[in-house]
Amino acid sequence: MHIYRASIVHFPSTTREPSKEHCYYEDGGLLVEGTKILALDTYSVIKDSYPQARVHDYRGKLIIPGLIDSHVHFPQTEMIAGYGEQLMAWLENYTFPTEMKFAEPAYCNQIADVFLNQLLKNGTTTALAYATVHAHSVDALFSTAQSKNMALITGKTCMDFAAECPENLRDTADLAVKESEMLINRWHNNGRCKYAITPRFVPTSTGAQLGALGELASQYKDVFIQTHLSENKTEIEIVAARFPERASYLDVYDHYGLVRERAVFGHCIHLPESSWQTLSEKGASIAFCPSSNLFLGSGLFDLASANQYDIPTVLASDVGAGTSFNMLRTYGEAYKVCQLQQNPVDALSGLYMMTQGAAAAHGMEHEIGNLNPGTYADFVVLNPCYDELSALRNENAKQVSDVLFALSILGDDRAVEQTYVAGQEMLTPNT
């Protein structure tokens, strides 16, 4: 047994008021046995109750639950910080040429290792990740995650509409179902791996493919669905022209049976009222990707409406259009997006959207997202004073919310002292 001593903050249950309903120990003790959390309390209580446990002294540091990135593109790791352009041109000029390289299995393995290392360096222990159209890209990412005992959700990207994607990144409706089902049977609930049926978005799929994937989803009700929705106005115009009989972009997905619980829609910037209502009624989630939305000039996500309709909304980096793997920095960008709309998001609410809030949205709060006894020991040790400026800024910080906010604006991977996955240290010094 191991005791981790530090200041500790988490959200033990689902809440609408994270700034009020959180659990904070200024001098806390987190007890871990094997891969799971056994207890959480003040350090003195934990130490007195388990005097034989080995103590890891992180006083002056802050322990938080492992972070959850709910929308990120594994094959776009090498494309991060590619100059400009809006969504459709960016896909054509950057994304698709890069994803073609994943036809080589060895390349998939190489990038999978880099990708997961970047997540861990930044304190992210779980991701909903997009792979490529190649089934072996999914195998590579799941295999690499399994070697680290990480909780990971991914799936083969499905694209079959010739006008919007190149020939050598296309599959068919039949192949998309055949390979997705093969991967579901191989990987879903295999250890900590979970599968996501993944049509890239409506512009790159025919109605036949969307319908076939919806039928597949009806057969495997506990798998995830991940895709994109209403990110860019040109994209929305393409969807409207191809599916004029449908009331909205979301109505296309809904018509084909792809809107339900454990369906995660990235972006959702330009939604009509009917779509907010449908997302709410069907129990789907929204992945808010602020740095990507700013980078591609897509627009400002309306978090106030998502909250009004009680739609679970989670934070996501969306690398490679997103500009950082660091989820605290991602919250910092969300703060700015919402501040521009006179609706700023406080730091504890931001942390909630990438820990317990995300886990609850994905139906995984019994495994990840918090530091409750019985959950996996996925947690992060943050150093609020990792350099001269952060030390100066946090010297007089009195509240944990103030420390978290400062890290969201100033911090990067240097603030992550250690990342633990299922009780194991993931970072070596200077990595």
N, C-alpha and C positions, 0 to 999 in steps of 0.2 A: 504493500500500500504506500501511496505517495501523497503528501500534503503540499499544496502549492499556496504559499503565503503572499498576498498582495492585496491592494484594493481591488474589489471585485464588483462588477455590475452586470445584471441580466434581467430578463423579463420572464418570471416563472409561469405566466399564463397569458392568454390572448387578452388584449385590452384595446379600448378606444382612446385611452389617455396614457400613453407611454411616459410622458413627463411626470405623471403622478404615480403610476402603478408599476414601478420598477423596484428591484431589490438591490441595495447597495451596502457593501461592507467596507468601511475605511481600512480595517485590518481584518481581512477575510482569510478563510482557509477552505480550499477546495480539495476534497479527498477523492482520490482516484484509485481504483483497484482494477488491474488488467486494462480492458478497453473502455470501461464504463465509469461514470461518476457515482460515487457511493454516498457522499454527503457534502453539504455546503452550509457554512455558518461562520461566526467569528472565528478567528484563528485560535483564540484561547479555548473555546468550546471544542473545536475539532482536535486540537492537540491533546487536551485533557482526556478526550474520549478514545483517542487512538495514539497513545504514547509511543507505540512501537513503529509507527509509520515514518518513512524518510521524509524530511522537510526540504523543500526547494524554496529558498528565500528570495522572493521577488519584491521585497519592500521597496516602495518608491515607484513601483510599476502598477499597471492596471490590467487586470484580466477581464476579457469579454468572451462571449461565446464565439466559436468559429463563424466567420462571415459567409453568407450565402449570396452568390452572384446568379441572378435568375434569368439572365439572357446574355450569352457571350459566344463568340464564334471561334472555336479552336483553330480552324485553318487560316484565320485572318491574323494570327499572332504576328507574323512577319510583315503585315501590311500596316500596322499601327503607325499613325502619323504620316500617312500618304496625303499629299496636298489636295485639299479642297474638292470641289464639284459636289453637286447634289446627288441624291440617292441613285437614280437610274443610270446616270453616266458613271458614277463611282463604282457601281456594280460591274458595268461593262469594262471599264478601264483598269480597275484594280482587283476586284474580288474574283471575277471569273477566271482571269489568267492565273491568279494565285492558286485557286482551287484545282485547276487542271494538274498542278504538280503532285496532287495527292493520289493520282493514278498509280504512283509507285508506293507499295506498302512500306518500304524502308524509310521513305520520306515521312509517311504518316507517323511512324514510330519515333522518328527524330523530333518532329514538331510536337507530338503529344508530350514528350518529356519536358521540352522547353515550356510548353503551355502550362502544365501542372506545376512546374517549379515557379513560374511567375505568379500563379494563384497563391501558392503557399508562402512565397516571400512577402506577399501583401496581406496575409492573414485570412485568405479565402479558403475554406475547407470543403465547400460544396458548391457545385455549379450546375446550372442547366445550360448545356453547351450544344451548339450546332456542330455537326461534322460536315462531310461533303456527300456527294451523291454516291461515292464509292463505299460499299459495305465494309471493306477492310479498314477504312478510316475510323469507323465505329469500333471495330475490334481493337484497333491500336489504342484508342483513347480509353476504352473500358479496361483493357489489359494493364495499361500503365497506371490507371487509378487504382485498380485492384491490388497492384503490387505495393501501393502506399496505404491500402485500406481506407481510401477516401470514399465518401458518399458522392456519387456522380450520376447525373442524368443526361443522357445524350441519345441521338438517333440519326439515322441516315437521312440526309436532306433529299427531298423528292422534287423533281422538276421534269416536266415533259412537254411544255409548250414551246414550240420551235421559235416563235417570234421574239421571245424574251430571254432565251438562254442558248449558249452555243451547243452545237451538236454533241461534242464529247463530254458535256456535263449533263446530258439528258438521259433519263430512263423512260419507262412507259408506265402506264397505270398498273399493268400486270406485274412488271418487274419490281415496281415500288412496293407493292403488297407482298410479293414473294420474298424479297430481301428483308423487308421490315419485319415480317412474321418470323423469318429465320432468326433474325437478331433478337427479337423479343424472346423467343424460346431459348436462345443461347444466354442472354444476359439479364433479362428483367428479373429482379429479386435474386440475382446470383451474387451472394455476399451483399455489399452495399451499393450495387449497381441497379439502376432503374432505367427503363426505356422510355423514350419520347417519340411518338409518331410526329414526323417533322416535314410537312409541306413547307417549302421556303416561304412562299406567299402566293396569293392568288395569281399575280401576273405570270408566274412561271409554271403554273399547273393548269391542265385542262379540267373541265368539269368531270370528265371520266376519272381522272386521277384523284381529284378531291373526293368524289363519291366513293371510290374504292377504298381510300384511306379512312373515310368516315365509317364505312362498313367494317373495316379492320378494327377501328376504335370501339365499335359496338361489341365486338367479340372479346376484346381485352379491356375491360372497364377500369382496371386500376393502373393502366399505363398512362403516361403523360401525353399531352399534345402541346407542341410549341410551334409558333409561327409568328408572322408579322402582320400588323393591322394599322392602316391609316397613318403611315409615317410621313408621307410626302404627297403633295397635291397632284403631281403628275401621275404618281402611282394610283391614286384614287380615280383619276380620270380614265386610266387604262382599264381598271376593273369595271367601272361603270359602262364603258364602251363594249366590253366583252360580255358582260352579264346584265343587259338592260332590263331584263325581267325581274331582277332582284332589287329590293328596296334600298340596300346599302351594301357597302363592302363587307361588313360583318354578316349581313344576311346571306351572302354567298357561303361563308363558312357554316352558318347555322343550317342552311338548306341541305348541306351535305353531312350534317351530323358531327361537326367538329367544334361545337361550343358546349362545354360542360365543365363540371368540376375537374381539376387537374389539367385544364387547358389554360396555357399561359400565352397571352397575346402581347408581343413587344410593341411599344411606342404608343399607339392609340391617341395620337395628337389631334386629329381632325375628325371627331365623332359627332354624328347627329344624336339628338336626344334618344331616339329609338334604340341606338346601339348601347348607350349607357344602361338603358332599361334591360336589354337582352343580356348583357354581361352580368348584371346583378341577378336577374332571375335564374340564369343558368349556373351560377356559382363559379364562373370563370375568373381568372386573375389577370392583372395588367402588370407588365414589367416596364417600369419607368426608367428610361435610359437617357439621363440629362446631358451627359457630356457628348454623346453621339448626336443627340438632337440639335445641340448647339453647333457642333463641328460641321454637320452636313446642312445646317440652315433649315432644318425640317420644321421647326416651330417649338412652342412652349406647351408642355403637357399641363393639362388642367386637373391638378390634384384635388382641388376643391370639389369639382364635380364627381370625381371618383369617390371621394369620401361621402358626398351627399347621397350617392346611390349605393353606398356600402359595398363597393367592389374592392376586394383585397388587392392592394397595390404594393408592389415590392420594388426594390432598387436593383439596377443592373448596369454593368459596365458597357456592354455591347462592343467590346473590342472586336475588330479593328476600327470601326468608325468611332467608337469610344476612345478616349485619349489616355486612359490609365487603367491598369488592373486593380488599382487601389480603391476599395469600396468606400473607405472613409472620404477620400477625395471625390468619389462619385456622389456621396451625400452632399459634399460642399457645393458641387455643381447643381444638385437638386435644390439646395437652399437658394441659389442665385436665380434659377428658373422660377421658383415660386415667389421669391422676393420681387421679381419684375411684375408679378401679378398681385402684389400686395397680400400675399398669403405665405409668409415665410414659415419654414418647417424647422422646429427646434431640434437640437442635436440628439436628444434621447428618442424622439420620434424617428429620426433618421437611422439611428442604430437599430431600432425595432424593425424597420422595414428591410433590414438585411440580416436579422437574426430570427427572433421568435415570430415576428409577423410573416416573414417569408416561409418559415417552416410550417406555420399554421395554414397559410395559403396553399401550400403544396401537400398538406395532409401528412406532414412528417415531424410534427412537434414532439412526438413521443420518442424520436431518435436524435434530433439535432435542433439547433436554434436557441437552446437555453442551457442552463447548468443544473437542471433538475436531476436528483438521484435517479439512476436507471438509464439516462441518456448516454450516448457515446461521449467520451472525453475528447471532444473537438473544441479547443479553445485557443485563445491568442493572448500573448503577453505583450502589452504595449509599453513603450518607454516614452512618456510624454516629454521628456527632456533629452532628446537624442542628439541635439546639437546646441550651439550657443544661443541661437535665436529662440528655439523652442523652450530651452531652459529659462531664458529671460521672460518669455511670454507666460509660461506656466508657473513661475516662481510664486506668484500670489493668487493662483487659481484656487478658489474656495469650493467650487461645485464640480462634480464629475461631468455635468453637462458642459461646463466651460472648457474643461480639458478636452473632451471629445470634439467640441466645435473648433477649438484651436488646431487640433490634429487634422480635422477635415479640410482646413484651409492651408495649413502649413506643412502637413505631414506627407510622408511617402513611405516606401518600404523600409527606410532606415528607422522608422518608429516601431517596427515590428521586431521585438527582441526574440520571440520564439513563437512558433506555431505548432500546436499539438494536434495530431489526428489519432483518434482512438487510443489516447494515452501515450503516444510515441512522439518524441521530438522530430520535427521535420527539417529544421534548419541547422546547418553547421555554421560556425563563425565565418563572417565575411562572405556570405552567399546571398 
